[in-house]
Amino acid sequence: IFTESSFDEQPKRTSLGATGLMQLLPSTIKILGDPKGELPDHTVSITKKDAEKANANIAAGIRWLFWKKKLASIKLKREASWEEAVWEYKGVTLESKNNNEIKKKFLKIMKAYKK
């Protein structure tokens, strides 16, 4: 949440339309509510307006993070850590060696957060 919205409950909507504490994209909200989509057994139906509310936004964001952990595990061919799930959530390609700077920055944020 810190890296997405700095805990601001009313963050400005991004140019891509991301909203709320976890900065959910409209496409993510649509996927989360589609019973025939990527998360058929774990749908959560929220509107764009609901996504602006902290509790609904966090619930949907956590559901999305669980999905990203599963995707990271598939890509890595092993159980992904939660840090790797967040990398996947942030769009870092786990297999790529070209993302070392992004990974270093992310690890620095995680280290600071753990203090």
C-alpha positions as MATLAB code, in Angstrom:
seq = 'IFTESSFDEQPKRTSLGATGLMQLLPSTIKILGDPKGELPDHTVSITKKDAEKANANIAAGIRWLFWKKKLASIKLKREASWEEAVWEYKGVTLESKNNNEIKKKFLKIMKAYKK';
ca = [
       0.000    0.000    0.000;
       2.858    2.339    0.811;
       4.424    2.035   -2.647;
       1.042    2.351   -4.353;
      -0.630    5.225   -2.502;
       1.558    6.174    0.496;
      -1.433    5.185    2.670;
      -3.448    8.112    1.274;
      -7.083    6.955    1.392;
      -8.024    9.391   -1.366;
      -5.071    9.199   -3.766;
      -5.326   10.873   -7.129;
      -6.457    8.535   -9.871;
      -3.541    7.664  -12.127;
      -3.475    8.266  -15.879;
      -4.248    4.547  -16.273;
      -7.295    4.901  -14.019;
      -5.859    3.143  -10.960;
      -7.780    3.960   -7.815;
      -7.690    3.512   -4.049;
      -5.077    2.516   -1.518;
      -3.844   -0.429   -3.597;
      -4.195    1.471   -6.879;
      -6.388   -1.108   -8.604;
      -6.664   -0.729  -12.354;
     -10.091   -0.853  -14.019;
      -8.961   -3.999  -15.851;
      -8.076   -5.635  -12.510;
     -11.492   -4.778  -11.064;
     -13.113   -6.314  -14.147;
     -11.019   -9.509  -13.914;
     -11.725   -9.887  -10.193;
     -15.476   -9.881  -10.832;
     -15.542  -12.171  -13.884;
     -16.671  -15.709  -12.896;
     -15.360  -16.980  -16.248;
     -12.056  -15.116  -15.983;
      -8.682  -15.747  -14.371;
     -10.097  -16.160  -10.851;
     -13.232  -18.298  -11.325;
     -13.198  -19.651   -7.758;
     -12.178  -16.400   -6.099;
     -14.266  -13.638   -7.623;
     -14.937  -10.426   -5.782;
     -17.457   -8.123   -7.355;
     -16.805   -4.453   -6.725;
     -17.640   -1.374   -8.715;
     -15.182    1.383   -9.557;
     -16.944    3.462   -6.893;
     -16.534    0.646   -4.328;
     -12.828    0.458   -5.219;
     -12.425    3.964   -3.806;
     -13.447    2.695   -0.343;
     -10.476    1.508    1.713;
     -11.961   -1.790    2.935;
     -13.189   -2.929   -0.495;
      -9.985   -1.769   -2.193;
      -7.766   -3.656    0.252;
      -9.925   -6.802    0.043;
      -9.774   -6.765   -3.758;
      -6.063   -5.928   -3.741;
      -5.290   -8.853   -1.437;
      -7.310  -11.185   -3.655;
      -5.284   -9.915   -6.618;
      -2.037  -10.373   -4.695;
      -2.904  -14.040   -3.995;
      -3.450  -14.480   -7.737;
      -0.093  -12.838   -8.466;
       1.579  -15.240   -5.994;
       0.090  -18.166   -7.877;
       1.289  -16.721  -11.207;
       4.780  -16.113   -9.795;
       4.900  -19.719   -8.549;
       3.974  -20.986  -12.004;
       6.645  -18.833  -13.657;
       9.326  -19.799  -11.138;
       8.311  -23.487  -11.136;
       8.343  -23.435   -7.318;
       6.390  -21.812   -4.500;
       6.932  -18.066   -4.776;
       7.659  -15.976   -1.715;
       5.377  -13.074   -0.849;
       8.130  -10.682   -1.921;
       8.153  -12.375   -5.331;
       4.355  -12.119   -5.418;
       4.663   -8.370   -4.865;
       7.266   -8.202   -7.660;
       4.704   -9.883   -9.905;
       2.029   -7.452   -8.644;
       4.313   -4.527   -9.509;
       4.945   -5.951  -12.993;
       8.555   -7.006  -12.505;
       9.401   -9.907  -14.795;
      10.731  -12.513  -12.413;
      12.760  -14.429  -14.984;
      14.490  -11.418  -16.493;
      17.997  -10.459  -15.469;
      17.404   -7.004  -16.969;
      15.257   -6.010  -14.003;
      18.049   -6.001  -11.418;
      17.712   -2.255  -10.766;
      13.959   -2.563  -10.199;
      14.491   -5.537   -7.896;
      17.187   -3.655   -5.937;
      14.855   -0.682   -5.493;
      12.025   -2.944   -4.402;
      14.234   -4.815   -1.925;
      15.395   -1.487   -0.484;
      11.757   -0.477    0.070;
      10.986   -3.844    1.657;
      14.035   -3.587    3.922;
      13.005   -0.104    5.080;
       9.466   -1.317    5.685;
      10.636   -4.220    7.872;
      12.461   -1.845   10.280;
];
